[in-house]
């Protein structure tokens, strides 16, 4: 998807809001800026309240010599762990192409079949990997770091020597807006919340004046009623996120 697809998706949401509020039957006091603000508010609220607004990802990072602070894209919300290579050199003809999964399979197969007098099996592989993990803990295989979610800076708690080493970052990042608007469960929630936000803006404008003068003595406006309805709608939608209506995964088991 490109920017034109995103624009089309947003226009579909604007049409949904307009029709839900009686557009084409009555004149709505909304400009394009109001529609955009209502949708942006709905997306921001969803990102704030729902775990389904983020996704797990892995990012490759090439380390620079004597540099310990790196700025990640603004979409990244959390860095959980940094992985280094376990075997061999970083690059060059002597670089290792060791595959631990392939090695474990070969070791298990040879050990279980007893071919060529080889011993081992899964237990031997488990001991070898445990020894490797302990060696990593002792000799710098694990990189400690701090993560600042506001500045998007990850700071390595060590002075890295050797330019060109590539590490793997285990991250969580925001799902793109286009993905949220095409997700069936998520998009409906966003449309309904944006409609409530637009209704609240209309109610706020109408509540400034209780009546409008007319040839028959004036007309009463329903600003306060619209604001109350909008806030009730928002509260119900927030409750839906608590019950995982949007398809989020519960943090633990749910009884009820």
Buried (B, 14 or more C-beta within 10 A) or exposed (E): EEEEEBEEBBEEBBEBBBEBBEBEEEEBEBEEEBBBBBBBBBBEBBBEBBEBBBBEEEBEBEBEEEEBEBEBEEBBBEBEEBBBBBEEEBEEEEEEEEEEEEBBEBBBEBBEEEEEEBEBBEEBBEEBBEEBEEEBEEEEBBBEBEBEEEEBEBBBEEEBEEEEBEBBBBBBBBBEBBBBBEBEEBBBBBBBBBBBBBBBBBBBBBBEEEEEEEEEEEEEBEBEEBBEBBBEBBEEBEEBBEEBBBEBEEEEEEEE
